Amino acid sequence: MIKFFRRIRQKLLSENKFSKYLLYAIGEIFLVVIGILIALSINNWNVDRIQKNTVQDHLKSLAKAIEHDIREQNISMEFNEFRFHSWQYLLRKSGIPTDTLPDIPRPDTFIVKVWTKPHPDELDKEYIDTSMDQINNTFLGMFFNYSAINEINNLAILSDMNNDSLKVKINEYYYHLDWKFGEQSINYKYKFAEDLKNYLRDKHNISCSYPPEPKQIFDVIREDEKVVIMIKDLIKEVNKHYWDAREVQKMGRELLKMINKDLKKGK
């Protein structure tokens, strides 16, 4: 093909047909430009395709991470539902009125099965022992999956996304996750349980891991106002922790819907 065009060019020059040669040269330049533009277009299309596939892959990873987070929230809410009701139970059995707080419903399904039976009204030592043991384990950090969002941030994948609403929702979700369940927040709440556990041990020789008979526990609660205040403060924090988890979990489910919708569009 190159030899063919070269022969035409040489023939036009040898015949002194300059005007025709000029037209030919312009045409040849035009073809070269068109070829370059087509090559660039194919290259850009290929780059866009790779970029789009990369975004899709990271969105799939992000969806799995959020599904994991939702399960972690369910575990947390199951624990806190029991803590809320069982610690109120301790106060009531000690003759102490409880504060009015938003009620926490029983979970639809049990994952950790901290207490699957109905909350008792009568004296139940197993229930009391489990309630006291939960003071040892309150507000332990949940294991949220940050690997997907960290990789997205490190590779600046958000800047490659065309869905601005989705980008906003992703940022909002992880902002609230860090704000409500980050290390600083959890440590602050955990101190409430630690202070109560240490006070019961040091002041009243009561171990939360090996609780004494219920009567001794009720007598301490009834006679020590500081214990009452500390239990009520702990109940408030548990209640807030539960409803914060519900809120962030709702955000996670809404984000999942948006991600799945975006993934379907990208197919």
C-alpha positions, 0 to 999 in steps of 0.5 A: 500500500505504501509503495502504491502511494509512493508511485503515484507521488513520483508520477505526479512529480515527474509529470510536473503536475504540481497542483494535482500533487498538492491535492494528493499531499493534502489528501495523504495528510488527511488520511494520516490525521484520520488514522491517528484520530481513529487510533486515539479513539480506540485507545481512549475507548480501551482506557475508558473500558479498563477504568470502568471495569476497575470502578465496577470491581471496586464497587463489588468489593465495597458492597461485600464490605458493607454487607459485612458491616451490616452483620457486625451492626446486627451482632452489636444490636443483639448484645445491646438489646440484652444489656439494655433490658437486663440492666434495667431489670437489675434496677427494678429488682433492686427497687430503683425506678428506671429512666424513660428511654426509647425501647429496644425491640428484640432481634428478629433472629439471634446471631450470638445468642447471648439470651434467646429466651424472653426477658424474665419478670421473676427472679432468674439467677442465670439472667442476672449472671449473664447481665453482670458478665456483659459489664465485662464485654461492653462496647468492645470494638466491632470489626468493620471492613475498611479494606475496600474503602481504603483501597478506593481512597488510595487509588483515587477510584472515587474520582473515576466514578461518574455517579456523583450521588453515589460518591456523596453517599459513600463519603457520608456512610464512612464519615458516620461509621467513623464518627459513631463507632471509631476508636475514640467513640468506643473508648469513651463508652467503654470507660463507663463499663470499666468504671462500674466493673472496677468500682463494684470490685474495689468497693463491694468485692463483687466480680462481674465474671463470677457474680455473688447471689442476687440478694447481695447485688440488689442490696449494693444497688439499693444502698449505693447511689453511685452504683445506681448512677453508673448503671443508669449512665451505662444504660443510656450509652447502650441505648444510644449505641443501639440506635446509632447502629440502627441509623448507620445500618440503614445508611449502609442498606441504602448505599448497597441499593445504590451500588447494586443499581450502579453495577446493573447499569454498568453491565 
